[in-house]
């Protein structure tokens, strides 16, 4: 048995939001190329992501949002046939193309399938190389490059469909996971720990007082050692006390010092260290069970190297 699963689907390459958009299909190409040339890909249990069921999306999202995105996709298809534009805007940063609906179902479906496989004991942990990302998608709004909140859906799925009592979400993207917070805030079965650059899009999270949230806003140019100290002081004691039965990771790599969408100073070794600390907690309390899903990371080289570092720890390489 390969200890680490790797879930993706070709549909996730087909979603794109126009020339020059940083959240682009080439992100997945960069990851795949890196896993090939380093041999890390050979150690992973590769799986094809299924489409999520609409009822599972609705564990985290209002039914009206799911219907609205589906309707927008159908309307776009009709417009294209009539010679209309190739994209439908959701917000200034986020749009759909003709393939986005299927890609979004695969992205959420990957996290759900990974949850099933990990809980079935087929693998200890899993990484979902998917797009669109998810952690800005709120209960009733898609935004910030995100359509559905893949990690929040999977975490709710573990509780509602598998009967777990406690799950944790770790978010190390440079941006605050406002969508995840919106969905899980106040649900004491779920603990979310995160750090994020502040102030920075979406300009939220610094004033949260919910008992199940550990938000660590940090200023621009914060480096890895400072983040590590905060994690040791603030995340780890809360995670240890919570004793999660499974851990979900919103794995954004845009806090890397080479990434222009943020101004933080992390490097690959920091992502490896964070992953190891989370893995230590998972092995103590959750039988090692982790599902990680790709969020941000827009410098292609830094993204690929950071995902490699993350996967090396997950797979004990």
C-alpha positions in Angstrom: 0.0 0.0 0.0 1.3 3.4 -0.9 0.8 5.6 2.2 -0.2 8.7 0.3 -2.9 9.0 -2.3 -2.8 11.6 -5.1 -6.2 12.6 -6.5 -6.6 14.7 -9.7 -8.5 14.7 -13.0 -7.9 16.0 -16.5 -11.1 18.2 -16.1 -9.2 20.3 -13.6 -6.9 21.5 -16.4 -9.8 22.6 -18.6 -11.1 25.3 -16.3 -9.4 28.6 -17.0 -10.3 32.3 -16.5 -8.7 34.0 -19.4 -5.2 34.9 -20.6 -2.8 36.1 -17.9 -4.9 34.9 -15.0 -2.6 33.6 -12.2 -4.9 30.7 -11.3 -4.1 28.8 -14.5 -3.9 25.2 -15.7 -0.1 25.5 -15.9 -0.1 25.3 -12.1 -1.0 21.6 -12.3 1.5 21.1 -15.2 4.3 22.5 -13.0 3.3 20.1 -10.1 3.1 17.1 -12.4 6.5 17.9 -14.1 8.2 18.3 -10.7 6.8 15.0 -9.4 8.0 13.2 -12.6 11.6 14.6 -12.6 12.1 14.0 -8.8 10.5 10.5 -8.8 8.1 11.5 -6.0 5.2 10.7 -8.2 6.2 7.1 -8.3 5.6 6.8 -4.5 2.0 8.0 -4.7 -1.2 6.0 -5.1 -2.7 7.9 -8.1 -6.5 8.1 -8.3 -8.9 9.7 -10.7 -11.2 12.2 -8.9 -14.9 11.5 -9.3 -17.5 14.2 -9.6 -19.0 15.3 -6.3 -22.7 14.6 -5.8 -24.8 17.8 -5.5 -26.1 16.7 -2.1 -22.5 16.6 -0.8 -21.8 20.1 -2.1 -24.8 21.2 -0.1 -23.2 19.9 3.1 -21.2 23.2 3.0 -23.1 25.4 0.6 -26.6 26.8 0.3 -28.6 24.9 -2.3 -29.3 28.2 -4.1 -25.5 28.8 -4.7 -25.1 25.3 -6.2 -28.1 25.9 -8.5 -26.9 29.4 -9.4 -23.4 28.1 -10.5 -25.0 25.3 -12.5 -27.4 27.8 -14.1 -24.7 30.2 -14.9 -22.7 27.4 -16.6 -25.8 26.3 -18.6 -26.4 29.9 -19.7 -22.8 30.4 -20.7 -23.0 27.3 -22.9 -26.1 28.8 -24.7 -24.4 32.2 -25.0 -21.3 30.6 -26.6 -23.4 28.8 -29.1 -25.0 32.1 -30.0 -21.6 33.7 -30.5 -21.3 35.2 -27.1 -18.3 35.6 -24.7 -16.3 32.6 -23.6 -16.5 33.5 -19.9 -19.1 34.4 -17.3 -18.0 36.6 -14.4 -18.7 35.8 -10.8 -16.6 38.6 -9.3 -13.7 40.8 -10.7 -11.2 38.0 -10.1 -13.4 34.9 -10.8 -15.1 33.6 -13.8 -16.4 30.4 -15.4 -15.6 28.9 -18.7 -17.5 26.1 -20.4 -15.5 23.5 -18.4 -15.6 25.1 -14.9 -18.7 23.3 -13.7 -17.2 19.9 -14.3 -13.8 21.0 -12.9 -15.4 22.3 -9.7 -17.3 19.0 -9.3 -14.0 17.1 -9.7 -12.2 19.3 -7.3 -14.8 18.8 -4.6 -15.1 15.1 -5.6 -11.4 14.6 -5.2 -11.5 15.8 -1.5 -14.5 13.6 -0.9 -13.0 10.5 -2.5 -9.8 11.1 -0.6 -11.7 11.2 2.6 -13.4 7.9 1.8 -10.1 6.2 0.9 -8.3 7.5 4.0 -11.1 6.5 6.3 -11.3 3.1 4.7 -7.6 2.6 5.5 -6.6 2.3 1.8 -4.0 5.0 2.4 -2.8 7.0 5.4 -3.2 10.4 3.8 -3.9 12.0 0.5 -3.2 15.1 -1.6 -5.7 16.6 -4.1 -4.0 18.3 -7.1 -7.1 20.1 -8.2 -8.4 23.4 -9.4 -10.5 25.6 -9.0 -9.3 26.0 -5.4 -11.8 26.4 -2.6 -11.1 28.2 0.6 -12.6 31.6 -0.3 -16.0 30.0 -1.3 -18.5 30.9 1.3 -21.8 29.1 2.2 -23.7 31.2 -0.3 -21.0 33.0 -2.5 -18.3 31.9 -4.8 -15.4 34.3 -4.9 -11.6 34.8 -5.0 -10.8 32.2 -7.7 -12.9 29.6 -5.8 -16.2 28.0 -6.9 -17.0 25.4 -4.1 -15.1 25.0 -0.9 -13.4 21.6 -1.4 -11.9 21.2 2.1 -15.0 22.5 4.0 -17.1 20.1 2.0 -14.8 17.1 2.7 -14.6 18.0 6.4 -18.4 18.2 6.7 -18.6 15.0 4.7 -16.4 13.2 7.3 -18.7 14.4 10.1 -22.1 13.8 8.4 -21.5 10.8 6.2 -18.8 9.0 8.2 -19.9 9.9 11.7 -16.7 11.4 13.0 -17.0 13.6 16.0 -14.0 16.0 15.7 -12.1 17.2 12.6 -9.5 19.9 12.2 -8.8 22.2 9.3 -5.3 23.6 8.8 -5.0 26.5 6.3 -1.5 27.8 5.4 -2.4 29.9 2.4 -1.2 33.5 2.3 -4.8 34.6 2.2 -7.4 34.2 4.9 -9.7 31.3 4.3 -12.8 33.4 4.7 -15.1 30.9 3.0 -14.1 28.1 5.3 -14.5 30.3 8.3 -18.0 31.3 7.1 -19.0 27.7 6.7 -17.6 26.2 10.0 -17.6 29.1 12.4 -19.3 28.2 15.6 -19.5 24.4 14.8 -17.6 22.9 17.8 -17.0 19.6 16.0 -14.5 21.5 13.8 -11.4 23.4 14.7 -9.7 25.7 12.1 -6.2 26.9 12.6 -4.6 29.3 10.1 -2.1 32.0 9.5 -2.4 34.6 6.7 -0.9 37.9 5.7 -2.9 40.8 7.0 -3.9 43.2 5.6 -4.4 41.3 2.3 -7.4 40.0 0.3 -10.0 39.2 1.4 -9.3 41.6 4.3 -10.9 39.4 6.9 -10.1 37.1 9.8 -8.1 39.4 12.0 -11.1 40.2 14.3 -12.6 36.7 14.6 -13.7 35.6 18.1 -15.3 32.3 17.4 -14.2 29.6 19.8 -13.4 27.1 17.1 -11.1 29.4 15.1 -7.4 30.0 15.7 -6.5 32.8 13.2 -3.0 34.2 13.2 -2.8 37.4 11.0 0.8 38.3 10.3 2.3 41.3 8.6 3.9 41.4 5.1 7.5 40.1 5.0 7.0 37.7 7.9 9.5 34.8 7.4 9.3 31.1 8.0 11.0 31.0 11.5 8.5 33.5 12.8 5.6 31.5 11.4 7.0 28.3 13.0 7.2 30.0 16.4 3.5 31.1 16.1 2.5 27.6 15.1 4.3 26.0 18.0 2.7 28.5 20.4 -0.8 28.9 19.0 -1.8 26.0 16.7 -0.2 22.9 18.3 -1.6 23.3 21.8 -5.1 23.8 20.4 -4.8 20.9 18.0 -3.5 18.6 20.8 -6.3 19.6 23.2 -8.9 19.1 20.4 -7.7 15.6 19.5 -9.0 15.6 15.9 -10.0 12.3 14.4 -9.0 13.5 11.0 -7.1 16.6 9.7 -7.9 18.5 6.5 -5.3 20.9 5.0 -6.0 23.9 2.7 -2.6 23.7 1.1 -1.9 27.1 -0.4 1.8 27.8 -1.2 1.5 31.5 -2.0 3.2 32.6 1.3 6.4 31.5 -0.5 8.9 34.3 -0.8 8.9 34.0 -4.6 5.2 34.4 -5.0 4.0 37.8 -6.0 0.4 37.5 -4.9 1.6 37.8 -1.3 4.6 39.4 0.5 5.5 36.7 3.0 8.9 34.9 3.2 8.3 31.1 3.5 10.4 28.6 1.6 10.0 24.9 0.8 11.6 23.8 4.1 9.0 25.7 6.0 6.2 23.9 4.2 7.9 20.6 5.0 8.2 21.6 8.7 4.5 22.6 8.9 3.4 19.4 7.2 5.5 17.4 9.7 4.0 19.1 12.7 0.5 18.5 11.4 1.4 14.9 10.6 2.7 14.4 14.2 -0.6 15.6 15.6 -2.5 13.3 13.1 -0.5 10.3 14.0 -1.1 10.9 17.7 -4.8 11.5 17.6 -6.2 10.6 14.1 -4.4 7.4 13.0 -2.4 9.6 10.7 -5.5 10.5 8.6 -4.9 13.7 6.6 -6.6 15.0 3.4 -4.8 17.9 1.8 -6.1 19.9 -1.1 -4.3 22.5 -3.3 -5.3 26.2 -2.8 -3.0 29.0 -3.8 0.5 29.2 -5.2 1.1 31.2 -8.3 4.9 31.2 -9.0 5.0 28.0 -10.9 8.5 26.9 -9.8 8.0 27.8 -6.2 4.6 26.0 -6.2 6.0 22.9 -7.7 9.0 22.7 -5.3 6.7 23.4 -2.3 4.2 20.7 -3.3 7.1 18.3 -3.6 8.3 19.2 -0.1 4.7 18.8 1.2 4.3 15.4 -0.4 7.7 14.1 0.6 6.6 14.5 4.3 3.2 13.1 3.7 4.7 10.0 2.0 7.6 9.6 4.4 10.1 10.0 1.5 
